[in-house]
């Protein structure tokens, strides 16, 4: 009996260790990828560090050597890019969007995520009075001057580019739209943390729209209906700003995803966002979601 108890204990410890290892991979965004996902790195002079990136190529890429593809850059790579690539592949297979290349950009770590995705006029950590301001300007410059040229050089891309981000990554997407409105054709901001620093990014968006009455781009915003009131309040402020000041040249859409939480809104909203962005004539029916007024 003692021997059996010891074996059970040993197996329990081993199983716990395995679960902990996989949980760590998830938390630090280093999951085990399918071999079809290309894992690469670029030495960034602007950031002063090596940055990894993940390439999800469409099914036809190898057998259609003369074909070029739109690119979707996805923040929080190794988590958000996986469902984005899966949704894009399925929707391309049924013919509602074209095939695309998805590029996931993993974070260095949690602190690096705060640094990279926080706009430069905002504190990285609002709970630390000595917190430095964000370096989203540096990260955006890295994308513009180093990563995007590397992707365009290495893969058969078109000029059609999109940027997708979730939570603080969604905040970065809105910042990128105001800082470089022509760098990407489409901006997807899922559950954007617009509440930070007393809705400072909402104010920045308001100023940008007033100063750029002919900005031409595509912007899709989403929020889960089960997210907290702080997120909802700032999201509504963002929508009000767009309603009041977005020019007719800006194609934009906002969505509340019914039943979605902060952790799964991006995954649930992405198929709708992709279809809407690629098909200007398509308007989704309000079934499992509704659009903000």
C-alpha positions in Angstrom: 0.0 0.0 0.0 2.9 2.4 0.9 4.5 1.6 -2.4 1.2 2.3 -4.3 0.8 5.6 -2.4 4.4 6.6 -3.3 3.8 5.9 -7.0 0.5 7.9 -6.9 2.3 10.7 -5.2 5.2 10.6 -7.8 2.8 10.6 -10.7 0.9 13.6 -9.1 4.1 15.5 -8.7 5.1 14.8 -12.3 1.7 15.7 -13.7 1.7 18.9 -11.7 5.2 19.8 -13.1 4.0 19.2 -16.6 0.9 21.3 -16.2 3.0 24.0 -14.5 5.4 23.9 -17.5 2.7 24.3 -20.1 1.0 27.1 -18.0 4.4 28.9 -17.9 4.7 28.6 -21.7 1.2 30.1 -22.0 1.8 32.9 -19.5 5.2 33.8 -21.1 3.8 33.3 -24.6 6.1 30.5 -25.6 3.6 27.7 -26.6 4.5 24.8 -28.8 3.7 25.7 -32.4 2.7 23.6 -35.3 5.7 23.0 -37.6 4.0 25.1 -40.3 4.5 28.2 -38.2 7.8 29.9 -39.1 9.6 31.2 -36.0 12.2 33.9 -36.8 14.0 36.8 -35.2 15.3 40.2 -36.1 18.0 42.2 -34.3 16.4 45.6 -33.7 18.8 48.6 -33.7 15.9 50.8 -32.6 14.9 48.7 -29.6 18.4 47.4 -28.8 17.3 43.8 -28.6 16.4 40.8 -30.6 12.7 40.4 -31.4 11.1 37.2 -32.4 8.2 37.1 -34.9 6.0 34.3 -36.1 4.9 33.7 -39.7 1.6 32.0 -40.6 1.6 31.5 -44.3 -1.6 30.7 -46.3 -2.2 27.3 -47.7 -1.5 28.4 -51.3 1.7 30.2 -50.6 4.1 27.4 -51.9 2.0 26.3 -54.8 1.3 29.9 -56.1 4.8 31.4 -56.5 3.5 34.4 -58.4 0.8 35.4 -55.9 1.2 38.2 -53.3 -0.8 38.4 -50.1 -2.1 41.1 -47.6 -0.4 41.0 -44.2 -2.0 41.2 -40.7 0.4 42.1 -37.9 -0.9 40.8 -34.6 0.4 42.0 -31.2 0.7 39.6 -28.3 2.2 37.1 -30.7 2.1 33.4 -29.7 -1.4 33.9 -28.3 -3.5 36.3 -30.3 -2.0 35.4 -33.7 -3.0 31.8 -33.4 -6.8 32.4 -33.4 -6.4 35.2 -35.9 -4.5 32.9 -38.4 -7.1 30.1 -37.8 -10.0 32.5 -38.4 -8.4 34.0 -41.5 -7.6 30.6 -43.0 -11.1 29.3 -42.5 -12.7 32.4 -43.9 -10.4 32.3 -46.9 -11.3 28.7 -47.5 -15.0 29.5 -47.7 -14.2 32.5 -49.9 -15.4 35.4 -47.8 -11.9 37.0 -47.5 -8.7 36.6 -49.4 -5.8 34.5 -48.1 -3.5 36.5 -45.9 -0.1 36.2 -44.2 -0.4 36.6 -40.4 2.6 37.9 -38.5 2.6 37.4 -34.7 4.9 39.6 -32.6 5.6 38.1 -29.2 6.5 40.2 -26.2 9.8 40.1 -24.4 8.0 39.7 -21.1 5.3 41.4 -19.0 7.4 44.5 -18.4 8.4 44.7 -22.1 4.7 44.5 -23.0 3.9 47.5 -20.8 6.8 49.4 -22.3 6.0 48.6 -25.9 2.3 49.1 -25.9 1.9 52.1 -23.7 1.7 55.5 -25.6 4.5 57.9 -24.7 2.3 60.4 -23.0 1.1 57.7 -20.5 2.6 55.9 -17.5 3.6 52.3 -18.1 2.3 51.3 -14.6 -0.4 53.6 -13.1 0.2 52.1 -9.7 3.8 53.2 -9.6 4.3 56.9 -9.2 7.9 56.5 -10.4 6.8 54.5 -13.5 8.4 55.6 -16.8 6.2 56.7 -19.6 5.4 54.3 -22.5 7.7 53.6 -25.4 5.0 52.9 -28.0 6.6 55.4 -30.3 9.8 53.4 -30.3 7.9 50.1 -30.9 5.9 51.6 -33.7 9.2 52.9 -35.3 10.6 49.4 -35.0 7.6 48.0 -36.9 7.7 50.8 -39.5 11.5 50.9 -40.1 12.7 47.3 -39.3 10.0 44.6 -39.1 7.7 45.6 -42.0 10.6 46.1 -44.4 12.0 42.7 -43.4 8.6 41.0 -44.0 8.2 42.7 -47.3 11.7 41.6 -48.4 11.3 38.0 -47.3 7.7 37.3 -48.3 5.4 38.0 -51.2 3.3 40.7 -49.7 0.9 43.3 -51.1 0.7 46.9 -49.9 -2.4 46.0 -47.9 -1.4 45.8 -44.2 -3.4 45.6 -41.0 -2.6 45.8 -37.3 -4.5 43.9 -34.6 -4.2 44.3 -30.8 -6.1 43.2 -27.7 -6.4 45.0 -24.3 -3.2 47.1 -23.9 -2.4 45.9 -27.4 -5.7 47.5 -28.5 -4.6 50.7 -26.8 -1.5 50.6 -28.9 -3.5 50.1 -32.1 -5.5 53.3 -31.4 -2.2 55.1 -30.7 -0.7 53.7 -33.9 -3.7 55.0 -35.9 -3.2 58.5 -34.5 0.6 58.4 -34.9 0.8 56.7 -38.3 -2.6 56.6 -39.9 -1.3 55.5 -43.3 1.2 52.8 -42.1 -1.7 50.2 -42.0 -4.7 50.0 -44.2 -6.8 48.6 -41.3 -6.6 48.9 -37.5 -8.3 46.3 -35.3 -8.6 47.4 -31.6 -10.1 44.6 -29.5 -11.0 45.4 -25.9 -8.7 48.5 -26.0 -7.6 49.8 -22.6 -8.8 53.3 -23.3 -9.5 53.9 -19.6 -5.9 54.3 -18.7 -4.6 57.6 -17.4 -8.1 59.1 -17.2 -8.9 58.2 -20.8 -5.9 60.1 -22.1 -5.9 58.1 -25.4 -9.6 59.1 -25.9 -8.5 62.7 -25.7 -5.6 62.1 -28.1 -8.0 60.5 -30.5 -10.4 63.4 -30.3 -7.5 65.9 -31.0 -6.3 63.8 -33.9 -9.7 63.5 -35.6 -10.3 67.3 -35.3 -6.8 68.0 -36.7 -7.1 65.5 -39.6 -10.5 65.9 -41.2 -9.6 64.0 -44.3 -7.8 61.0 -42.7 -8.6 57.9 -44.8 -8.4 54.5 -43.1 -10.4 51.6 -41.7 -10.9 51.1 -38.0 -12.7 48.3 -36.2 -13.3 48.3 -32.4 -14.8 45.6 -30.2 -15.6 45.1 -26.6 -17.1 42.1 -24.7 -20.5 42.7 -23.1 -19.2 41.0 -19.9 -16.2 43.3 -19.5 -16.1 45.7 -16.5 -17.7 49.1 -16.3 -14.4 50.9 -16.5 -13.7 49.3 -19.9 -17.2 49.9 -21.0 -17.2 53.6 -20.0 -14.0 54.4 -21.9 -15.1 52.4 -24.9 -18.3 54.4 -25.1 -16.3 57.6 -24.8 -14.2 56.4 -27.7 -17.3 55.7 -29.7 -18.8 59.1 -28.9 -15.6 60.8 -30.1 -15.7 58.9 -33.3 -19.4 59.7 -33.8 -18.7 63.4 -33.2 -15.5 63.9 -35.2 -14.7 61.0 -37.5 -14.6 62.3 -41.1 -16.6 60.6 -43.9 -13.2 59.3 -45.3 -12.7 57.2 -42.2 -14.6 53.8 -42.4 -15.1 52.7 -38.8 -17.3 50.2 -36.9 -17.7 49.4 -33.2 -19.1 46.2 -31.7 -20.2 44.9 -28.4 -19.8 41.1 -28.5 -22.6 39.6 -26.5 -21.5 37.1 -23.8 -17.8 37.9 -24.4 -15.3 38.5 -21.6 -12.1 40.4 -21.6 -10.2 37.1 -22.2 -12.1 35.9 -25.2 -13.6 39.0 -26.9 -10.8 39.3 -29.5 -11.2 35.7 -30.6 -14.9 36.0 -30.9 -14.8 39.3 -32.7 -12.0 38.6 -35.1 -14.0 36.7 -37.8 -16.6 39.5 -37.9 -13.9 42.1 -38.0 -12.0 40.4 -40.9 -15.1 39.9 -43.0 -16.3 43.5 -42.5 -12.8 45.0 -43.2 -12.3 43.0 -46.4 -15.8 43.4 -47.8 -17.0 47.0 -47.8 -20.5 45.9 -49.0 -21.0 43.4 -46.2 -22.9 44.4 -43.0 -23.3 41.7 -40.4 -26.6 40.8 -38.8 -26.9 41.6 -35.1 -27.3 38.1 -33.7 -24.6 37.2 -31.2 -23.4 40.8 -31.0 -24.6 44.3 -31.3 -23.0 47.5 -32.5 -22.5 50.5 -30.2 -24.9 53.3 -30.8 
